[in-house]
Every structure is written in structure tokens, then in C-alpha cells.
Amino acid sequence: GEDVEQSLFLSVREGDSSVINCTYTDSSSTYLYWYKQEPGAGLQLLTYIFSNMDMKQDQRLTVLLNKKDKHLSLRIADTQTGDSAIYFCAEIPLSGNQFYFGTGTSLTVIP
Amino acid sequence: DTAVSQTPKYLVTQMGNDKSIKCEQNLGHDTMYWYKQDSKKFLKIMFSYNNKELIINETVPNRFSPKSPDKAHLNLHINSLELGDSAVYFCASSSNLGQPQHFGDGTRLSIL
């Protein structure tokens, strides 16, 4: 099966940038997503990128995709305490027949 | 104006009981999903329906049975509940297969 891996924990100071990393193994055309889960809540779609793109920027969020290394990252600029949450990357091949979520990275923002 | 709504939000019940979780989406999406999130926050797809047809049925005990009366609803019925069924169950929907998924707030199931 597919492997989507993330580091489990990340701590940053308020105002710094956070970089959350994800590696995947499927080499076919695919969508790659970032979701945010706050405590006691569902998953909120943050952003996504198609595998033929290298980068996508949306306000404080920057997604970088290194297709050769199968490495996806989410950079959060000027991290705030409200950004503390679990961040999941997900890979969904175009066929849509499989869905692979990473293990989630728990981001803690220290005031 | 909740896009994907699940009921109940919390469900506490005894081992051996049968229970249902309901899910409705008002986004006009064709595809709906059920996920299970365990205590370590690992997410695993259970079922996927596209236009009321079962598309994905992962290795899930047959005590779990999804039912889709129409495209806007996907309910999950669980028979003979076991301790290991304790988890958070998320419903999600997308416009079509492979498209961004929108999640409900989850149903926290606790088995006594």
C-alpha cells in the first residue's frame, strides 16, 4: 500500500515560520492536500496542489512540492497561537479510488 | 449552514449494542466517505460512495454497514459494538472522486 509519512510533533515560537513535512510514495498523477484539525473538531481543508505544480502560495501558507523526492511541505509564515493544531497531508490519486492520509503533525505554538 | 453535518456528536453505549451515525451534506456533492480516527489520531478510510454506489470498502468488519438513501446522505450502522470500535468517526464529501474532501465535525463513539 501507499505510505504517507510525517513527523509527529513540531514546536515553534509565535511569530516564527513553521515548516511541516510530508513524504509519499505514489508516483502517479495525484492531488496532494493539507488539512488542519483543531482539538475536538473535524478536518479543515487548508490548501492543495496538483502533482504537476512545484509551489502554491495562499496568504501565510506556502506549499512546496519536490516531485523527484516525493516530498511535500507546508510553510506557515508568522505562526500564531491559533495555528496550534494537527496538520495532515493527504495523497489522493486522480482515479480517486484510494485515499492516503499521513499520520498527522501536531504543531504547538509557544507564545 | 453546516456543509457536512453528522449526528450525534457524542455516542456512549454498551458493548453488544447496535447504533447508527447519520451524515448529511448540503454541498451538492456526488461522493461521500466515512473515516475512522483512532486514539493516536490516525485516519483510515472505511467506505466511499459515488452517486449512491459503493466505490471503496476497505477491510472493515461486516458489522459496519453504510447506507446511502440519496446522494446527500450516507449513514453508518454498526452492529454488535465492540470495545475496539471506540474512535472518532468522520463523514466527508467531495464533488467527485479525487476532489477536495470536506469533513464533518466527527462523532465520538465510546463503548463501555
HADDOCK unambig.tbl for C-alpha pairs under 7 A between the chains (distance, minus, plus):
assign (segid A and resid 41 and name CA) (segid B and resid 105 and name CA) 5.13 0.50 0.50
assign (segid A and resid 41 and name CA) (segid B and resid 106 and name CA) 6.95 0.50 0.50
assign (segid A and resid 42 and name CA) (segid B and resid 103 and name CA) 5.97 0.50 0.50
assign (segid A and resid 42 and name CA) (segid B and resid 104 and name CA) 5.65 0.50 0.50
assign (segid A and resid 42 and name CA) (segid B and resid 105 and name CA) 4.00 0.50 0.50
assign (segid A and resid 42 and name CA) (segid B and resid 106 and name CA) 5.76 0.50 0.50
assign (segid A and resid 43 and name CA) (segid B and resid 103 and name CA) 5.64 0.50 0.50
assign (segid A and resid 44 and name CA) (segid B and resid 103 and name CA) 6.83 0.50 0.50
assign (segid A and resid 45 and name CA) (segid B and resid 102 and name CA) 6.83 0.50 0.50
assign (segid A and resid 92 and name CA) (segid B and resid 98 and name CA) 5.82 0.50 0.50
assign (segid A and resid 93 and name CA) (segid B and resid 98 and name CA) 6.42 0.50 0.50
assign (segid A and resid 94 and name CA) (segid B and resid 98 and name CA) 5.33 0.50 0.50
assign (segid A and resid 95 and name CA) (segid B and resid 97 and name CA) 6.92 0.50 0.50
assign (segid A and resid 95 and name CA) (segid B and resid 98 and name CA) 6.28 0.50 0.50
assign (segid A and resid 96 and name CA) (segid B and resid 97 and name CA) 4.54 0.50 0.50
assign (segid A and resid 96 and name CA) (segid B and resid 98 and name CA) 3.91 0.50 0.50
assign (segid A and resid 97 and name CA) (segid B and resid 56 and name CA) 6.80 0.50 0.50
assign (segid A and resid 99 and name CA) (segid B and resid 45 and name CA) 6.82 0.50 0.50
assign (segid A and resid 101 and name CA) (segid B and resid 43 and name CA) 6.41 0.50 0.50
assign (segid A and resid 103 and name CA) (segid B and resid 42 and name CA) 5.48 0.50 0.50
